[in-house]
């Protein structure tokens, strides 16, 4: 379903993507509306699914998740039962912050967040290796983050 956004909707989305803690009053003053129509627009954007939630960006090191790993995974076979089995298991691993089914030489890319190399080694040996359908895993370790997507991009 295509939802038409006007320039005020776009302004609201941009403001919330930059700072989700803005009050309706602050947003209203910046987009040139009163509080009530601003609140109604935000609720409509949530209802249609354009705004899917609000989140805090955490300092991962401070919560014991200082090592980020991009992990490429290939499965032995490519039939629906194995794909679903892998996906069912992987979503329950706390270390996996993101999982994408991809096209190309690998089947999945996982974003792993752990404290350190020892914790990643434990995850790899004790958790990931317990999934029998995996044929290959390639790990790349994030040395530094240059750009991270947390803001709205123009539609």
C-alpha positions in Angstrom: 0.0 0.0 0.0 1.4 3.4 -1.0 1.0 6.1 1.5 1.4 9.7 0.4 3.6 11.9 2.6 3.5 15.6 2.4 6.4 17.9 3.4 5.1 18.2 7.0 5.1 14.4 7.4 8.7 14.3 6.0 9.7 17.0 8.5 8.2 15.1 11.3 10.0 11.9 10.3 13.3 13.7 10.0 13.0 15.3 13.4 12.0 12.0 15.1 14.9 10.2 13.4 17.3 12.7 14.7 15.9 12.8 18.2 13.0 10.5 19.1 12.7 12.1 22.5 11.3 15.4 21.1 8.0 16.2 22.6 4.9 16.8 20.4 5.1 20.5 21.4 8.7 20.7 20.2 7.9 19.0 16.9 4.8 21.1 16.4 6.8 24.3 16.8 9.4 23.2 14.3 6.9 22.1 11.6 4.5 25.0 12.0 1.5 23.2 13.4 -0.3 23.1 16.8 0.2 20.1 19.1 -3.0 18.3 18.3 -2.6 17.9 14.5 1.1 17.1 15.1 0.1 14.3 17.5 -2.5 13.0 15.0 0.1 12.9 12.2 2.6 11.0 14.3 -0.1 8.5 15.3 -1.1 8.1 11.7 2.6 7.5 10.7 2.8 4.8 13.4 -0.6 3.3 12.4 0.4 2.9 8.8 3.7 1.3 9.8 6.1 4.1 8.6 7.2 4.7 12.2 7.8 1.2 13.6 9.1 2.1 17.0 11.5 4.2 19.0 14.8 3.2 20.3 17.8 4.3 22.3 21.3 4.1 20.8 23.5 2.4 23.4 27.2 2.6 23.9 27.9 -1.1 23.3 31.2 -1.1 25.1 29.5 0.1 28.3 27.1 -2.8 28.2 29.7 -5.5 27.6 29.3 -5.8 23.8 32.5 -4.2 22.6 33.3 -6.7 19.8 31.3 -6.6 16.6 31.5 -9.5 14.1 30.0 -9.8 10.7 29.5 -13.5 10.2 28.7 -15.0 6.7 27.0 -18.4 6.9 26.4 -21.0 4.1 24.0 -23.9 4.5 24.6 -27.4 3.3 21.4 -27.5 1.3 18.8 -25.0 0.2 15.4 -26.3 0.9 12.6 -24.6 2.9 12.8 -26.9 5.9 16.5 -26.2 6.5 16.1 -22.5 6.0 13.3 -22.3 8.5 15.2 -24.5 11.0 18.2 -22.3 10.8 16.2 -19.1 11.2 14.2 -20.5 14.1 17.4 -21.3 15.9 19.4 -18.2 15.1 16.8 -15.7 16.4 17.2 -17.2 19.9 20.9 -16.4 20.2 21.3 -13.2 22.2 24.7 -12.6 20.6 23.0 -12.2 17.2 21.7 -8.6 16.9 20.8 -8.8 13.2 20.3 -11.6 10.7 19.7 -11.2 7.0 18.9 -13.8 4.3 21.1 -12.8 1.4 21.8 -13.7 -2.2 25.3 -14.6 -3.4 28.0 -16.9 -2.2 26.6 -17.1 1.3 23.0 -17.6 2.6 23.0 -15.4 5.7 24.9 -12.5 7.2 24.8 -12.2 11.0 25.7 -9.2 13.1 27.2 -10.6 16.3 27.8 -8.5 19.4 29.9 -10.0 22.2 32.2 -8.8 24.9 35.5 -10.0 23.5 37.2 -12.7 21.3 36.8 -15.4 24.0 33.0 -14.8 24.1 32.9 -15.0 20.3 34.9 -18.2 20.3 32.4 -19.7 22.8 29.5 -18.5 20.6 31.0 -20.0 17.5 31.9 -23.4 19.0 29.0 -23.9 21.4 26.1 -22.2 19.7 26.6 -21.7 16.0 28.3 -25.0 15.5 25.4 -26.7 17.1 23.3 -26.0 14.0 23.9 -29.1 11.8 22.8 -27.5 8.5 25.7 -25.0 8.4 28.4 -25.8 5.9 30.7 -22.7 6.1 31.2 -19.7 8.3 33.4 -16.7 7.6 33.9 -14.1 10.3 35.0 -10.5 9.8 35.8 -8.4 12.9 34.8 -4.7 13.0 37.8 -2.6 13.9 35.9 0.8 13.9 32.6 2.2 12.8 32.9 4.9 10.2 29.2 5.4 9.5 26.2 3.9 11.1 22.6 4.2 9.9 20.4 5.5 12.6 18.7 8.4 10.8 15.9 8.8 8.3 16.9 9.0 4.6 14.7 10.9 2.2 12.0 8.7 0.7 
